Amino acid sequence: MSMKLLSDKKGNKSSGSHRLTQAVMLALVLILLNIISSYFFFRIDLTGDKRYTLTEPTKNLLKGVKDIISVKVLLDGEFPAGFKRLQQSAKEMLDDFRSVNPNITYDFQDPNAGTPEQINDMRAKFKELGIIPTNLRIQQDNKTEEKIIFPYAIVNYGTRKYIVNLLESNVAGTSPEVVLNNSVGLLEYKFANAIQKLLKREKQNILFTAGHGELQQLETTDLESTLRESYNTGRVNLDTIVQIKNAIDLLIVARPRTEFDEKTKFKIDQYVMNGGKVLWLIDKLAVSLDSLRRPGNAYVPYDYSLNLDDMLFKYGVRIQNNLILDMECSKIPLQTGMIGNTPQYDQFPWYYFPAVMPKSNNPIVKSLDRVNLYFPSTIDTIQTKTPVKKEILLASSKYSRLQPNTSRLNFEVLRYDPEPERFNKPYQPMAVLLEGKFPSLFENRVSPEMEAGLKELGMKFEAVSKETRMIVVSDGDIARNSFNPATGEMRPLGFNQYERRVYANKNFLINCVDYLIEGRGIIEARAREVKLRLLDTVKVRDEKGFWQLINVLLPVVLLVLAGMSYFWFRKKRYASN
């Protein structure tokens, strides 16, 4: 009996020692894994939308980074759950960047930390960099608090820096959850775009055409100032130059008003044939609000006769002699009465100013806010002699209709409630992307003078273009910024002074420029979609009790079963001894 007790004691001691050794080994393994994981970043992306997998263009870009690029994210501190998600997603995205290239470093900073003097100094510096804070309302414990946040990142490369706005603009009628979700989905593109811009040693060249009544520099100040952050910009009078050189990466024809002669068209044509890119911003018809406000309150639009129809037709599009009316539109003020000597104004939807929500998955317009167009016309796509891909970027809403140029315009259309059945011409194209090899307008019709000019330049006539791209928009004023007449202060591009909101005109044009110049590179990351999987509220309400019961009882049942199993195995083991 004593021998058996002694044996049991030795067995228990040995078993205990064995368990202690196992515990120590497990702890050592875990410590070793933590040390290794601090040097290596690895994870398996099991998400359906591959939200944790970088696109190939982004990976290739990061592999080319030879020096340190540091990213300072101004999202440290306490935030509501939505911004916590944006904060965590930004960290995970930068971890993904680091896994490709360790030269990418980052840190998070709390702009609201420090003494009042330090905070004020910091905010003054942010203001100089164009970093505008967001006033966030937080409701906790039946109390509403306001918190100033800075949803930005500062990307530094040597002495250069690039400011990244991590928060997408709040589209009217869009829930904060969707806005934050769109912001998360665009993190890869925004960080990669910043790095690409910083890595460029030489800026590419963009020229605005002049000499045909195009938008003046004062009218494109906002667009050009933004473009100059990444490109060289300037103006060129096509009538005074011999050729458009290949060193010009993009030509922007912004709202011309007078006719293009054949010589000028030939210069543009051969520029395109040699791989040049063009952004066409064309008003087909002459019409404006100022014209409607003249005595008589009526106006008949007329064709500008730019003499570009044959060229655009050859390239694959035709801008029609009509106007698009859309029930989804911006508003204008009209006088509705007088109180004493003071005129009274009300805002009315102006159907000729469509507020377009892009539906295309093209990275140019993916997740873009509404774009406001002014008296746009329909764009038809035409079959071309050579392979040219056409893709609609902007189109009217489901409730739109067409008005021929022979119809008189006036404000009478606003006196009556719209009849939806009359708005029966849905999804009219207003912006089209063209990609491929374009046929020359001048095939079999090159004049001796044109041939002599080419020979003098050491060039030959090209009947078919190299692979290239162009975008045609049936609205020239989409690129025009307005001014405060009282102060002369420039208003942001896309700013509607009556609605006091900014439409995404500038973002759309910047994306167009980036795509035309860079092609499908890192801009592909804009097309990524992080799906927002919202709960079915009806199902939640109906099954709430069931799942609450499961959450309460299941852990208890599992614990009881685990205890019974342990007791049974222990009893069986020692009973056999």
C-alpha positions as CSV (number, residue, x, y, z in Angstrom):
1,M,0.0,0.0,0.0
2,S,2.8,2.4,0.9
3,M,4.6,1.5,-2.2
4,K,1.6,2.4,-4.3
5,L,1.2,5.7,-2.6
6,L,4.9,6.5,-3.1
7,S,4.5,5.5,-6.8
8,D,1.5,7.8,-7.1
9,K,3.4,10.7,-5.5
10,K,6.4,10.2,-7.9
11,G,4.0,10.0,-10.9
12,N,2.2,13.2,-9.9
13,K,5.6,14.9,-9.3
14,S,6.8,13.8,-12.7
15,S,3.6,14.8,-14.4
16,G,3.7,18.2,-12.8
17,S,7.3,18.7,-13.9
18,H,6.4,17.7,-17.4
19,R,3.5,20.2,-17.5
20,L,5.8,22.9,-16.2
21,T,8.3,22.1,-18.9
22,Q,5.6,22.3,-21.6
23,A,4.4,25.6,-20.3
24,V,7.9,27.1,-20.3
25,M,8.4,25.8,-23.9
26,L,5.1,27.2,-25.0
27,A,6.0,30.6,-23.5
28,L,9.4,30.6,-25.2
29,V,7.9,29.7,-28.6
30,L,5.3,32.6,-28.2
31,I,8.1,35.0,-27.3
32,L,10.2,33.9,-30.2
33,L,7.2,34.3,-32.6
34,N,6.6,37.8,-31.3
35,I,10.2,38.7,-31.9
36,I,10.1,37.3,-35.4
37,S,6.8,39.0,-36.2
38,S,8.3,42.4,-35.3
39,Y,10.7,42.0,-38.2
40,F,8.4,40.4,-40.7
41,F,4.8,41.4,-41.7
42,F,2.6,38.7,-43.1
43,R,-1.1,38.0,-43.4
44,I,-3.5,36.0,-45.5
45,D,-6.3,38.0,-47.2
46,L,-9.5,36.0,-46.9
47,T,-11.8,38.9,-47.6
48,G,-14.1,38.7,-50.6
49,D,-13.2,42.2,-51.9
50,K,-9.4,41.6,-51.2
51,R,-9.2,44.8,-49.2
52,Y,-5.8,43.7,-47.7
53,T,-4.1,43.0,-51.0
54,L,-2.2,45.8,-52.8
55,T,-2.7,46.3,-56.5
56,E,0.3,45.4,-58.7
57,P,0.9,49.0,-59.9
58,T,1.2,50.0,-56.2
59,K,3.6,47.2,-55.4
60,N,5.8,48.1,-58.4
61,L,5.8,51.7,-57.3
62,L,6.9,50.8,-53.8
63,K,9.6,48.5,-55.0
64,G,11.2,51.5,-56.7
65,V,11.5,53.5,-53.5
66,K,15.3,53.7,-52.7
67,D,15.3,56.3,-49.9
68,I,13.2,56.8,-46.7
69,I,9.7,58.1,-47.2
70,S,8.1,59.0,-43.8
71,V,4.4,59.4,-43.3
72,K,2.9,61.4,-40.4
73,V,-0.7,60.6,-39.8
74,L,-2.7,63.1,-37.8
75,L,-5.1,60.6,-36.5
76,D,-3.9,59.7,-33.0
77,G,-6.1,60.2,-30.0
78,E,-9.7,59.1,-29.0
79,F,-12.3,59.0,-31.8
80,P,-15.7,57.5,-32.4
81,A,-15.9,54.0,-33.8
82,G,-16.0,55.2,-37.4
83,F,-12.9,57.3,-37.2
84,K,-11.2,54.6,-35.2
85,R,-11.8,52.3,-38.2
86,L,-10.2,55.0,-40.5
87,Q,-7.3,55.3,-38.1
88,Q,-6.8,51.5,-37.9
89,S,-7.2,51.1,-41.7
90,A,-4.6,53.7,-42.4
91,K,-2.2,51.9,-40.0
92,E,-2.9,48.6,-41.7
93,M,-2.4,50.1,-45.2
94,L,0.9,51.6,-44.2
95,D,1.9,48.2,-42.7
96,D,1.1,46.7,-46.1
97,F,3.3,49.3,-47.7
98,R,6.2,48.5,-45.3
99,S,5.9,44.8,-46.1
100,V,6.7,45.6,-49.7
101,N,9.5,48.1,-48.9
102,P,10.8,48.9,-45.4
103,N,11.9,52.4,-46.6
104,I,8.3,53.4,-45.9
105,T,8.1,54.6,-42.3
106,Y,5.2,56.1,-40.4
107,D,4.0,57.5,-37.1
108,F,0.7,58.8,-35.7
109,Q,0.4,62.2,-34.1
110,D,-2.3,63.8,-32.0
111,P,-2.8,67.4,-33.1
112,N,-4.8,68.1,-30.0
113,A,-2.0,67.1,-27.6
114,G,0.2,69.6,-25.8
115,T,-0.1,73.0,-24.2
116,P,-2.5,75.6,-25.7
117,E,0.4,77.5,-27.1
118,Q,1.8,74.3,-28.8
119,I,-1.6,73.4,-30.2
120,N,-2.1,76.9,-31.6
121,D,1.4,76.9,-33.2
122,M,0.8,73.5,-34.7
123,R,-2.6,74.5,-36.1
124,A,-1.0,77.7,-37.7
125,K,1.5,75.5,-39.4
126,F,-1.2,73.1,-40.6
127,K,-3.1,76.1,-42.1
128,E,-0.1,77.1,-44.1
129,L,0.0,73.6,-45.5
130,G,-3.6,73.7,-46.5
131,I,-4.7,71.3,-43.7
132,I,-8.3,72.2,-42.8
133,P,-9.7,70.6,-39.6
134,T,-13.1,68.9,-39.3
135,N,-15.4,69.7,-36.5
136,L,-16.8,66.4,-35.2
137,R,-19.8,66.1,-33.0
138,I,-19.6,63.3,-30.4
139,Q,-22.6,62.2,-28.4
140,Q,-21.8,60.3,-25.2
141,D,-23.9,59.9,-22.0
142,N,-26.7,62.1,-23.4
143,K,-24.1,64.9,-23.9
144,T,-22.9,66.3,-27.2
145,E,-19.3,67.3,-27.4
146,E,-17.4,68.9,-30.3
147,K,-13.9,67.7,-31.2
148,I,-11.6,69.1,-33.8
149,I,-9.9,66.5,-35.8
150,F,-7.4,66.6,-38.7
151,P,-8.0,63.6,-41.0
152,Y,-4.8,64.2,-42.9
153,A,-1.4,62.6,-43.5
154,I,1.9,64.4,-44.4
155,V,4.1,62.4,-46.7
156,N,7.8,63.5,-46.6
157,Y,10.5,62.6,-49.1
158,G,13.8,64.5,-48.5
159,T,12.9,68.2,-48.5
160,R,9.6,67.7,-50.3
161,K,6.2,66.9,-48.8
162,Y,2.7,66.0,-50.0
163,I,-0.5,66.5,-48.1
164,V,-3.1,63.7,-48.2
165,N,-6.7,64.2,-47.2
166,L,-7.8,60.9,-45.8
167,L,-11.5,61.8,-45.5
168,E,-13.7,61.9,-48.5
169,S,-16.1,64.8,-48.9
170,N,-19.5,64.2,-47.5
171,V,-21.9,63.7,-50.4
172,A,-25.3,65.2,-49.8
173,G,-27.7,62.5,-48.7
174,T,-24.9,60.0,-48.0
175,S,-24.6,58.5,-44.5
176,P,-21.4,59.1,-42.5
177,E,-20.9,55.3,-42.6
178,V,-20.7,55.3,-46.4
179,V,-18.5,58.4,-46.4
180,L,-16.0,56.7,-44.0
181,N,-16.2,53.5,-46.0
182,N,-15.4,55.3,-49.2
183,S,-12.5,57.0,-47.4
184,V,-11.1,53.6,-46.3
185,G,-11.5,52.2,-49.8
186,L,-9.4,55.0,-51.2
187,L,-6.5,54.9,-48.8
188,E,-4.2,52.8,-51.0
189,Y,-4.7,55.2,-54.0
190,K,-4.2,58.3,-51.9
191,F,-0.9,57.1,-50.2
192,A,0.4,55.6,-53.5
193,N,-0.5,58.8,-55.4
194,A,1.4,60.9,-52.9
195,I,4.5,58.7,-53.1
196,Q,4.4,58.7,-56.9
197,K,4.2,62.5,-57.0
198,L,7.1,62.8,-54.7
199,L,9.3,60.4,-56.6
200,K,9.0,62.2,-59.9
201,R,12.2,64.2,-60.6
202,E,10.8,66.0,-63.6
203,K,7.3,67.3,-63.8
204,Q,5.4,66.5,-67.0
205,N,4.0,69.3,-69.2
206,I,0.4,70.4,-69.6
207,L,-0.6,73.2,-72.0
208,F,-3.9,75.0,-72.2
209,T,-4.8,76.2,-75.7
210,A,-5.3,79.9,-76.3
211,G,-6.3,82.1,-79.3
212,H,-9.9,80.8,-79.7
213,G,-11.7,82.5,-76.9
214,E,-10.8,79.8,-74.4
215,L,-11.1,80.2,-70.6
216,Q,-8.6,82.8,-69.4
217,Q,-6.0,82.1,-66.8
218,L,-8.0,84.0,-64.2
219,E,-10.9,81.6,-64.8
220,T,-8.8,78.5,-64.4
221,T,-6.7,79.7,-61.5
222,D,-7.9,77.0,-59.1
223,L,-7.4,74.1,-61.5
224,E,-4.0,75.3,-62.7
225,S,-2.7,75.9,-59.1
226,T,-3.7,72.4,-58.2
227,L,-2.1,70.9,-61.3
228,R,1.1,72.8,-60.7
229,E,1.7,70.8,-57.6
230,S,2.4,67.8,-59.9
231,Y,2.9,69.2,-63.4
232,N,4.3,72.1,-65.3
233,T,1.4,74.2,-66.8
234,G,1.3,76.9,-69.4
235,R,-0.6,78.3,-72.4
236,V,0.0,78.1,-76.1
237,N,-1.6,79.9,-79.0
238,L,-2.0,77.2,-81.6
239,D,-2.2,79.8,-84.4
240,T,1.4,81.1,-83.6
241,I,3.3,77.9,-83.3
242,V,4.6,75.5,-86.0
243,Q,3.8,72.3,-84.2
244,I,2.8,70.9,-80.8
245,K,5.9,69.1,-79.7
246,N,5.9,65.6,-78.2
247,A,7.3,67.1,-75.0
248,I,3.8,68.3,-74.3
249,D,2.2,65.4,-72.3
250,L,-1.3,66.8,-72.4
251,L,-3.3,69.5,-74.3
252,I,-6.3,71.0,-72.6
253,V,-8.9,72.7,-74.9
254,A,-11.0,74.5,-72.3
255,R,-14.2,76.1,-73.6
256,P,-13.2,77.6,-77.0
257,R,-15.5,80.2,-78.5
258,T,-14.2,80.8,-82.1
259,E,-13.5,78.7,-85.1
260,F,-10.5,76.4,-85.5
261,D,-9.0,76.7,-89.0
262,E,-7.6,73.7,-90.9
263,K,-4.0,74.5,-90.1
264,T,-4.6,74.5,-86.4
265,K,-6.7,71.3,-86.6
266,F,-3.8,69.7,-88.5
267,K,-1.4,70.6,-85.7
268,I,-3.7,69.0,-83.1
269,D,-4.3,66.0,-85.4
270,Q,-0.6,65.2,-85.9
271,Y,0.0,65.7,-82.2
272,V,-2.6,63.0,-81.5
273,M,-1.2,60.8,-84.2
274,N,2.2,60.9,-82.5
275,G,0.7,59.8,-79.2
276,G,-0.4,63.1,-77.8
277,K,-3.3,63.3,-75.3
278,V,-6.1,65.8,-75.3
279,L,-8.8,66.8,-72.8
280,W,-11.6,68.4,-74.8
281,L,-14.0,70.7,-72.7
282,I,-16.4,71.8,-75.4
283,D,-19.6,74.0,-75.3
284,K,-21.6,73.1,-78.3
285,L,-24.3,75.8,-77.9
286,A,-24.0,79.4,-76.9
287,V,-26.2,79.9,-73.8
288,S,-25.8,81.4,-70.3
289,L,-27.7,82.5,-67.3
290,D,-26.7,86.1,-68.1
291,S,-28.4,85.8,-71.5
292,L,-31.6,84.6,-69.8
293,R,-31.6,87.5,-67.3
294,R,-31.6,90.1,-70.1
295,P,-34.9,92.0,-70.8
296,G,-37.3,89.7,-72.6
297,N,-36.5,86.7,-70.4
298,A,-36.0,84.4,-73.5
299,Y,-33.1,83.2,-75.5
300,V,-32.5,80.9,-78.4
301,P,-29.2,79.0,-78.2
302,Y,-27.0,78.9,-81.3
303,D,-24.1,76.8,-82.4
304,Y,-20.7,78.2,-81.8
305,S,-19.4,76.7,-85.1
306,L,-16.1,75.7,-83.7
307,N,-15.3,73.6,-86.8
308,L,-14.3,70.7,-84.6
309,D,-17.2,68.4,-85.4
310,D,-15.5,66.5,-88.2
311,M,-12.3,66.0,-86.1
312,L,-14.2,64.7,-83.0
313,F,-16.4,62.5,-85.3
314,K,-13.3,61.0,-86.8
315,Y,-12.0,60.2,-83.3
316,G,-15.2,58.5,-82.3
317,V,-17.7,61.0,-80.8
318,R,-20.3,63.6,-81.8
319,I,-21.6,66.4,-79.6
320,Q,-25.3,67.0,-80.5
321,N,-27.0,70.3,-81.0
322,N,-29.2,70.0,-77.9
323,L,-29.3,70.6,-74.2
324,I,-29.8,68.1,-71.4
325,L,-32.4,68.8,-68.7
326,D,-32.1,66.7,-65.5
327,M,-34.3,66.6,-62.5
328,E,-31.2,65.9,-60.4
329,C,-29.6,69.3,-60.7
330,S,-28.2,72.3,-58.8
331,K,-30.3,75.3,-57.8
332,I,-30.4,79.0,-58.8
333,P,-32.1,82.0,-57.1
334,L,-35.0,83.8,-58.7
335,Q,-36.9,86.8,-57.5
336,T,-40.3,85.8,-56.3
337,G,-41.6,89.1,-54.9
338,M,-41.0,92.3,-53.0
339,I,-41.3,93.2,-49.3
340,G,-41.3,96.9,-49.4
341,N,-38.3,97.9,-51.5
342,T,-36.5,94.7,-50.8
343,P,-36.6,91.9,-53.5
344,Q,-37.3,88.4,-52.2
345,Y,-35.5,85.4,-53.7
346,D,-36.2,81.7,-53.6
347,Q,-34.0,78.8,-54.9
348,F,-35.3,76.7,-57.7
349,P,-33.9,73.6,-59.3
350,W,-32.3,74.6,-62.6
351,Y,-32.7,71.5,-64.9
352,Y,-30.0,72.8,-67.3
353,F,-27.3,72.4,-64.5
354,P,-27.2,68.6,-64.0
355,A,-25.6,67.4,-60.7
356,V,-24.2,64.1,-61.9
357,M,-23.5,61.2,-59.6
358,P,-21.0,59.0,-61.5
359,K,-22.1,55.4,-62.0
360,S,-19.1,54.1,-63.8
361,N,-16.5,51.9,-62.2
362,N,-13.7,53.6,-64.1
363,P,-11.1,54.8,-61.6
364,I,-11.5,58.4,-62.9
365,V,-14.9,58.7,-61.3
366,K,-15.1,55.8,-58.9
367,S,-16.4,57.0,-55.4
368,L,-16.5,60.5,-56.7
369,D,-18.9,63.1,-55.4
370,R,-21.5,64.8,-57.7
371,V,-20.1,66.8,-60.6
372,N,-22.0,70.0,-61.6
373,L,-22.3,70.7,-65.4
374,Y,-23.7,73.8,-67.0
375,F,-25.8,73.6,-70.1
376,P,-24.3,70.3,-71.3
377,S,-25.2,68.5,-74.5
378,T,-25.5,64.8,-75.4
379,I,-22.4,63.0,-76.7
380,D,-22.9,60.2,-79.2
381,T,-20.2,57.5,-79.7
382,I,-19.3,56.7,-83.3
383,Q,-17.7,53.6,-84.8
384,T,-14.2,54.4,-86.0
385,K,-12.0,53.1,-88.8
386,T,-9.4,52.0,-86.2
387,P,-10.0,50.3,-82.9
388,V,-11.0,52.9,-80.3
389,K,-12.6,52.0,-77.0
390,K,-15.3,54.3,-75.7
391,E,-16.3,54.5,-72.1
392,I,-19.0,56.8,-70.6
393,L,-17.7,58.6,-67.5
394,L,-20.6,61.0,-66.8
395,A,-24.2,60.6,-67.8
396,S,-27.5,62.2,-66.8
397,S,-29.8,60.6,-64.3
398,K,-32.8,58.4,-64.9
399,Y,-35.0,61.5,-65.0
400,S,-33.6,63.6,-67.9
401,R,-34.8,64.8,-71.3
402,L,-33.5,66.7,-74.3
403,Q,-34.2,70.1,-75.7
404,P,-33.2,71.0,-79.3
405,N,-31.3,74.1,-79.9
406,T,-34.2,75.6,-81.8
407,S,-36.2,75.9,-78.6
408,R,-36.4,79.1,-76.7
409,L,-35.0,79.1,-73.1
410,N,-36.7,81.0,-70.3
411,F,-37.5,80.7,-66.7
412,E,-41.1,79.6,-67.3
413,V,-40.0,76.0,-66.9
414,L,-39.7,76.7,-63.2
415,R,-43.2,78.0,-62.7
416,Y,-44.6,74.5,-62.7
417,D,-43.9,71.2,-61.0
418,P,-41.8,68.9,-63.2
419,E,-43.7,66.1,-64.9
420,P,-41.5,63.0,-64.5
421,E,-43.1,61.3,-67.5
422,R,-41.6,64.1,-69.7
423,F,-38.2,63.3,-68.4
424,N,-38.0,60.1,-70.4
425,K,-34.5,60.2,-72.0
426,P,-32.4,58.7,-69.2
427,Y,-28.6,58.3,-68.9
428,Q,-27.5,60.8,-71.6
429,P,-23.6,60.8,-72.0
430,M,-21.9,64.0,-71.1
431,A,-18.2,62.9,-70.7
432,V,-16.6,60.1,-72.7
433,L,-13.2,58.4,-72.5
434,L,-11.6,57.4,-75.8
435,E,-8.6,55.0,-75.8
436,G,-6.8,53.3,-78.7
437,K,-5.4,54.1,-82.1
438,F,-7.2,57.0,-83.7
439,P,-7.5,57.6,-87.5
440,S,-6.3,60.9,-88.8
441,L,-8.8,63.5,-90.0
442,F,-6.5,64.5,-92.8
443,E,-5.9,61.0,-94.4
444,N,-6.0,61.5,-98.2
445,R,-6.5,65.2,-97.8
446,V,-3.1,66.7,-96.8
447,S,-2.5,69.9,-98.7
448,P,0.9,70.7,-100.4
449,E,1.4,73.5,-97.7
450,M,0.9,70.9,-94.9
451,E,3.3,68.5,-96.6
452,A,5.9,71.2,-97.0
453,G,5.5,72.2,-93.3
454,L,6.1,68.5,-92.2
455,K,9.1,68.2,-94.4
456,E,10.6,71.3,-93.0
457,L,10.2,69.9,-89.5
458,G,11.7,66.6,-90.5
459,M,8.4,64.8,-89.9
460,K,6.2,62.6,-92.0
461,F,2.5,62.4,-92.1
462,E,0.9,59.9,-89.7
463,A,-2.5,58.4,-90.8
464,V,-3.0,56.3,-87.7
465,S,-2.1,57.3,-84.2
466,K,0.0,55.5,-81.7
467,E,-1.8,54.1,-78.7
468,T,-3.2,57.1,-76.9
469,R,-6.1,58.6,-75.0
470,M,-8.5,61.5,-74.9
471,I,-11.5,62.6,-73.0
472,V,-14.4,64.7,-74.4
473,V,-16.7,66.6,-72.0
474,S,-19.7,68.5,-73.4
475,D,-19.3,71.4,-71.0
476,G,-16.5,74.0,-71.1
477,D,-17.5,75.8,-67.9
478,I,-16.9,72.7,-65.9
479,A,-13.3,74.0,-65.5
480,R,-14.2,77.6,-64.7
481,N,-13.9,79.0,-61.2
482,S,-15.9,82.1,-60.3
483,F,-15.0,85.2,-58.3
484,N,-16.6,87.2,-55.6
485,P,-17.5,90.4,-57.5
486,A,-17.3,92.5,-54.2
487,T,-13.9,91.3,-53.1
488,G,-12.4,89.8,-56.2
489,E,-11.6,86.7,-54.2
490,M,-11.4,83.5,-56.2
491,R,-14.0,80.8,-55.4
492,P,-13.1,77.1,-55.4
493,L,-13.7,75.3,-58.7
494,G,-17.1,73.6,-58.5
495,F,-18.4,76.0,-55.8
496,N,-22.1,76.8,-56.0
497,Q,-22.5,80.2,-54.4
498,Y,-26.3,79.7,-54.1
499,E,-26.3,76.3,-52.5
500,R,-23.0,77.1,-50.6
501,R,-21.5,73.8,-51.5
502,V,-18.5,72.6,-53.6
503,Y,-19.1,70.0,-56.3
504,A,-16.4,67.6,-57.3
505,N,-15.6,69.4,-60.6
506,K,-11.9,69.8,-59.7
507,N,-11.5,66.3,-58.5
508,F,-13.0,65.0,-61.7
509,L,-10.7,67.1,-63.9
510,I,-7.6,66.2,-61.9
511,N,-8.5,62.5,-62.2
512,C,-8.9,63.0,-65.9
513,V,-5.5,64.6,-66.2
514,D,-3.8,61.9,-64.1
515,Y,-5.4,59.1,-66.1
516,L,-4.6,60.7,-69.5
517,I,-1.0,61.2,-68.6
518,E,-0.3,58.1,-66.4
519,G,-2.8,55.6,-67.8
520,R,-4.0,52.7,-65.7
521,G,-1.2,52.8,-63.1
522,I,-1.8,53.4,-59.5
523,I,-5.1,55.1,-60.3
524,E,-6.5,51.6,-60.6
525,A,-6.6,51.6,-56.8
526,R,-9.4,54.2,-57.0
527,A,-11.6,51.5,-58.5
528,R,-11.3,49.3,-55.5
529,E,-14.4,48.9,-53.4
530,V,-14.5,48.0,-49.7
531,K,-18.1,46.7,-49.4
532,L,-20.1,48.0,-46.5
533,R,-21.9,45.0,-45.0
534,L,-24.7,46.5,-43.0
535,L,-26.9,44.5,-40.7
536,D,-30.5,43.7,-41.8
537,T,-32.3,45.8,-39.2
538,V,-35.6,43.8,-39.6
539,K,-33.8,40.5,-39.1
540,V,-31.9,41.9,-36.1
541,R,-35.2,43.0,-34.5
542,D,-36.9,39.7,-35.1
543,E,-34.1,37.4,-34.0
544,K,-32.7,39.6,-31.2
545,G,-34.0,37.5,-28.4
546,F,-32.8,34.2,-29.9
547,W,-29.2,35.4,-30.3
548,Q,-29.2,37.0,-26.9
549,L,-30.2,33.6,-25.4
550,I,-27.5,31.8,-27.4
551,N,-24.9,34.3,-26.3
552,V,-25.8,33.8,-22.6
553,L,-26.4,30.0,-22.5
554,L,-23.9,28.7,-25.0
555,P,-20.8,29.7,-23.0
556,V,-22.3,28.1,-19.8
557,V,-23.1,24.9,-21.6
558,L,-19.7,24.7,-23.2
559,L,-18.1,25.3,-19.7
560,V,-20.2,22.6,-18.1
561,L,-19.3,20.1,-20.9
562,A,-15.6,20.9,-20.6
563,G,-15.7,20.4,-16.9
564,M,-17.6,17.1,-17.2
565,S,-15.2,15.8,-19.8
566,Y,-12.2,16.7,-17.7
567,F,-13.7,15.0,-14.7
568,W,-14.5,11.9,-16.8
569,F,-11.0,11.6,-18.3
570,R,-9.3,12.2,-14.9
571,K,-11.5,9.5,-13.3
572,K,-10.8,7.0,-16.1
573,R,-7.1,7.6,-15.9
574,Y,-6.6,7.2,-12.2
575,A,-9.2,4.4,-11.9
576,S,-7.1,2.3,-14.2
577,N,-4.0,2.9,-12.0
